[in-house]
């Protein structure tokens, strides 16, 4: 069963039936969304795209004040294993970090938390993340890709599949029992017979919520949610036939059997790159997924999108812009709050045979740009006002010329852990 049609606007091409493939060159869209890093935190020293301001010695001059007013400059993190619990990207912390556009609250947002608040100004370089650096230089680096809201993981992942957080502002399981009136992109795809799969890395599917772990009821969503489709658990029964392990993604890619739309999820507790994980473990996972898509016989019609759900509390120097509220549902528990601004920048690359080689796109994107690309490709209506207004990623592709990457280019191996 699928939901009846909802939408927040006309079809991209009203003269064609809903579900028509308007861009026949695109047969597969693969989204690899990792966790909790800002653009500057990973790509600020790349020298390609809008990164840190550097001094004569090549070190970043960007800084934030600490609680005493002393300047904390951006600094290199030699260890690839992160600290537990800090930095943080909660709704309150993210808005404090933004500080009306000053982006000067990253250090002080950690006051009262265990650990060194200067960690928020830390970054890694190409030495730690060679695969990501090469990916960004080879294909299209998007240096104005933002999270969809100034908040944590699950509201942002909701934007990725529904164009709205539908009131969610936390990662609490207690706030998840709702469904967006416009449905999700999965509903729209199923309604039109367009194939999709959410590939997961869980050892078992969390089909029962409120599980007791260690004798205590866990309400931390990220301890229970194991794949993106599960951010709307009331609708999960509609999606179960589309939830498959990442091993199946690897075999589907190798056989040229990828669906039209793939969401590929890491294990959120092991290799997603969220703290306190070792970032090189997550980078190895992402590289394996992206390389599989590039090596398969379906590569000629594939668009791979690598990005992050939100910034994880790590510093970024670009203030996020205003954005249209997706609907009339305000964020729960945030008096006066609204989904009227994007989140901080996150790393993002579009890789495809049609990608414009070595390009930096400074077009404003957020996670609903993925929805817009899917909608433009298969003539689907927008789900909310947010994806209706989003840019569609097509400026990263050259669909008129012979593909620049008909054969996938070699990329360096991720750093060994």
Residue pairs with C-beta under 8 A, 6 or more apart in sequence:
1 238
2 187
2 190
2 191
2 238
3 183
3 187
3 191
3 238
4 191
5 18
5 188
5 191
5 381
6 181
6 182
6 183
6 383
7 182
7 380
7 381
7 382
7 383
8 163
8 182
8 381
8 382
8 383
8 384
8 385
8 387
8 388
9 381
9 382
9 388
10 381
11 18
11 379
11 380
11 381
12 22
12 375
12 376
12 379
12 380
13 20
13 22
13 379
16 22
16 379
17 379
18 192
18 379
18 380
18 381
19 191
19 192
19 193
19 194
19 378
19 379
19 380
20 378
20 379
21 377
21 378
21 379
22 376
22 377
22 378
22 379
23 376
23 377
23 399
25 301
25 354
25 399
26 301
26 302
26 303
26 377
27 260
27 298
27 301
27 302
28 258
28 259
28 260
28 261
28 262
28 293
28 298
28 301
28 302
28 303
29 260
29 261
29 262
29 302
29 303
29 305
29 370
29 373
29 374
29 377
30 258
30 262
30 264
30 289
30 293
30 302
30 303
30 304
30 305
31 160
31 261
31 262
31 263
31 264
31 305
31 307
31 370
32 264
32 286
32 289
32 290
32 304
32 305
32 306
32 307
33 157
33 160
33 228
33 263
33 264
33 265
33 307
33 308
33 309
33 367
34 266
34 272
34 273
34 282
34 286
34 306
34 307
34 308
34 309
35 153
35 266
35 268
35 272
35 273
35 274
35 282
35 308
35 309
35 310
35 312
36 89
36 153
36 272
36 273
36 274
36 275
36 308
36 309
36 310
36 311
36 312
36 313
36 314
37 273
37 279
37 308
37 311
37 312
37 314
37 346
37 347
38 311
38 312
38 314
38 315
38 316
38 344
38 345
38 346
38 347
39 49
39 51
39 143
39 145
39 311
39 316
39 318
39 344
39 345
39 346
39 347
40 51
40 52
40 62
40 74
40 123
40 314
40 315
40 316
40 317
40 345
41 122
41 123
41 124
41 311
41 312
41 314
41 315
41 316
42 123
42 124
42 129
42 132
42 347
43 49
43 51
43 132
43 133
43 136
43 141
43 143
43 347
44 51
44 52
44 60
44 62
44 74
44 123
44 317
45 51
45 52
45 54
45 60
45 123
45 125
45 126
46 126
46 133
46 136
46 137
46 141
48 136
48 137
48 141
48 360
49 136
49 141
49 143
49 360
50 143
50 144
50 318
50 360
50 362
51 143
52 60
52 61
52 62
52 74
52 123
52 317
53 60
53 61
53 62
53 317
54 60
54 61
55 61
59 73
60 73
60 74
60 75
60 123
61 73
62 73
62 74
62 121
62 315
62 317
63 71
63 72
63 73
63 74
63 121
64 71
64 72
64 103
64 104
64 105
64 106
64 107
64 108
64 120
64 121
64 315
65 71
65 72
65 104
65 107
65 108
66 72
66 107
66 108
66 117
66 118
67 107
67 108
67 111
67 117
72 107
72 117
72 118
72 121
73 121
74 121
74 122
74 123
74 315
75 118
75 121
75 122
75 123
76 122
76 123
76 124
76 125
77 119
77 122
77 123
77 124
80 124
80 128
80 278
80 279
80 280
80 415
80 417
81 276
81 277
81 278
81 279
82 274
82 275
82 276
82 277
82 278
82 279
83 115
83 116
83 119
83 275
83 276
84 115
84 275
84 276
85 113
85 114
85 115
85 275
85 276
86 110
86 113
86 114
86 115
86 116
86 117
86 119
86 120
86 275
86 313
87 93
87 106
87 109
87 110
87 117
87 119
87 120
87 275
87 312
87 313
87 314
88 109
88 110
88 113
88 313
89 151
89 152
89 153
89 310
89 311
89 312
89 313
90 151
90 152
90 170
91 150
91 151
91 152
91 155
91 169
91 170
91 331
91 334
91 337
93 109
93 110
93 313
94 109
94 150
94 151
94 152
94 310
94 311
94 313
94 343
94 344
95 150
95 337
96 105
96 108
96 109
97 103
97 105
97 106
97 109
97 120
97 313
97 315
97 344
98 105
98 150
98 319
98 320
98 341
98 344
99 105
101 319
102 319
103 315
103 316
103 317
103 318
103 319
103 344
106 120
106 121
106 313
106 314
106 315
107 117
107 118
107 120
107 121
108 117
109 117
109 120
109 313
110 117
110 119
110 120
110 313
111 117
120 313
120 314
120 315
121 315
122 314
123 314
123 315
124 279
126 133
127 415
128 279
128 280
128 415
129 279
129 280
129 283
129 414
129 415
130 412
130 413
130 414
130 415
131 283
131 286
131 287
131 411
131 412
131 413
131 414
131 415
132 283
132 286
132 306
132 347
132 349
134 411
134 412
135 290
135 306
135 349
135 351
135 411
136 347
136 349
137 358
138 351
138 357
138 358
138 409
138 411
139 349
139 350
139 351
139 352
139 355
139 357
139 358
139 359
139 405
140 349
140 350
140 351
140 355
140 356
140 359
140 360
140 361
140 396
140 397
141 348
141 349
141 359
141 360
141 361
142 348
142 349
142 350
142 360
142 361
142 363
142 365
142 396
143 345
143 360
143 361
143 362
144 318
144 345
144 361
144 362
144 363
144 364
144 365
145 307
145 345
145 346
145 347
145 348
145 365
145 366
145 369
146 320
146 321
146 342
146 343
146 344
146 345
146 346
146 364
146 365
146 366
147 156
147 308
147 309
147 310
147 311
147 320
147 342
147 343
147 344
147 345
147 346
147 366
147 367
148 155
148 156
148 159
148 160
148 165
148 323
148 339
148 342
148 343
148 366
148 367
148 368
148 386
149 155
149 156
149 159
149 165
149 339
149 341
149 342
149 343
150 320
150 341
150 342
150 343
150 344
151 165
151 169
151 170
151 310
151 331
151 343
152 170
152 171
152 310
153 171
153 221
153 222
153 274
153 309
153 310
154 165
154 168
154 170
154 171
154 176
154 221
154 222
154 225
154 231
155 165
155 168
155 169
155 170
155 331
156 165
156 309
156 310
156 343
156 367
157 228
157 231
157 309
157 367
158 164
158 165
158 166
158 168
158 180
158 231
158 232
159 165
159 326
159 366
159 367
159 368
159 386
160 228
160 263
160 309
160 367
160 368
160 370
160 371
161 184
161 185
161 186
161 228
161 229
161 231
161 232
161 263
161 371
162 180
162 182
162 183
162 184
162 185
162 232
162 383
162 384
163 180
163 182
163 185
163 326
163 368
163 371
163 382
163 383
163 384
163 386
163 387
164 180
164 182
164 326
164 327
164 329
164 339
164 383
164 384
164 386
165 326
165 331
165 339
166 178
166 179
166 180
166 327
166 329
167 175
167 178
167 329
167 330
167 331
167 332
168 175
168 176
168 331
168 332
169 175
169 331
169 332
169 333
169 334
169 337
170 221
170 332
170 333
171 220
171 221
171 222
172 219
172 220
172 221
173 209
173 210
173 218
173 219
173 220
173 221
173 224
174 219
175 332
176 209
176 221
176 231
176 232
176 233
176 234
177 233
177 234
178 232
178 234
179 232
179 234
179 235
180 232
180 327
180 383
180 384
181 327
182 327
182 383
182 384
183 383
184 229
184 232
184 235
184 383
185 261
185 371
185 374
185 375
185 380
185 383
186 196
186 198
186 229
186 238
186 239
186 242
187 235
187 238
188 375
188 380
188 381
188 383
189 195
189 196
189 260
189 261
189 374
189 378
189 380
190 196
190 238
190 242
192 378
192 380
194 260
194 261
194 378
195 259
195 260
195 261
196 242
196 259
196 260
196 261
196 262
196 263
197 242
197 243
197 244
197 248
197 249
197 252
197 259
197 261
197 262
197 263
198 227
198 228
198 229
198 239
198 242
198 243
198 244
198 262
198 263
198 265
199 227
199 244
199 245
199 246
199 248
199 249
199 262
199 263
199 264
199 265
200 226
200 227
200 243
200 244
200 245
200 246
200 265
201 226
201 227
201 245
201 246
201 265
201 266
201 267
201 268
201 270
201 271
201 285
202 226
202 227
202 245
202 267
205 226
205 227
205 243
206 224
206 225
206 226
206 230
207 236
209 224
209 233
210 217
211 218
211 224
212 218
213 223
218 224
222 268
222 269
222 274
223 269
225 231
225 268
226 265
226 267
226 268
227 243
227 263
227 265
228 263
228 265
229 236
229 239
229 242
229 243
229 263
230 236
246 264
246 265
246 289
249 258
249 262
249 264
249 289
249 292
250 288
250 289
250 292
251 257
252 258
252 259
253 292
253 293
253 295
253 296
253 298
254 292
254 295
254 296
255 296
255 297
256 296
256 297
256 298
257 298
258 293
258 296
258 298
258 302
260 378
261 374
264 289
266 272
266 273
266 282
266 285
266 286
267 285
268 274
269 277
270 277
270 281
271 277
271 281
271 282
271 284
271 285
272 282
273 279
273 281
273 282
273 283
273 308
274 312
275 312
278 417
280 414
280 415
280 416
280 417
281 417
283 414
283 415
284 414
284 417
286 306
287 411
287 413
287 414
290 304
290 306
290 351
291 408
291 411
293 299
293 302
293 304
294 302
294 304
294 351
294 408
295 408
296 302
299 353
299 408
300 353
300 403
300 406
301 353
302 352
302 353
303 350
303 351
303 352
303 354
303 373
303 393
303 397
304 350
304 351
304 352
305 348
305 349
305 350
305 351
305 370
305 393
306 347
306 348
306 349
306 351
307 346
307 347
307 348
307 349
307 367
308 346
308 347
308 348
309 346
309 367
310 343
310 344
310 346
311 343
311 344
311 345
311 346
316 344
316 345
318 344
318 345
320 341
320 342
320 343
320 344
320 345
321 341
321 342
321 364
322 340
322 341
322 342
323 339
323 340
323 341
323 342
323 366
323 386
323 389
324 340
324 385
324 386
324 389
325 338
325 339
325 340
325 385
325 386
326 339
326 368
326 384
326 385
326 386
326 387
327 384
327 385
330 337
330 338
330 339
331 337
331 338
331 339
339 386
342 364
342 366
343 366
348 365
350 361
350 393
350 396
350 397
351 405
352 396
352 397
352 403
352 405
353 403
353 404
353 405
353 406
354 397
354 398
354 399
354 403
354 404
354 405
355 396
355 397
355 398
355 404
355 405
356 396
356 397
356 398
356 404
357 404
357 405
359 396
361 395
361 396
363 391
363 395
364 391
365 390
365 391
365 393
366 386
366 390
368 384
368 386
368 387
368 390
369 390
369 391
369 392
369 393
370 393
371 382
371 383
371 387
371 390
372 382
372 387
372 390
372 391
372 392
372 393
373 392
373 393
373 394
374 380
375 381
375 382
375 387
375 392
376 392
376 394
382 388
398 404
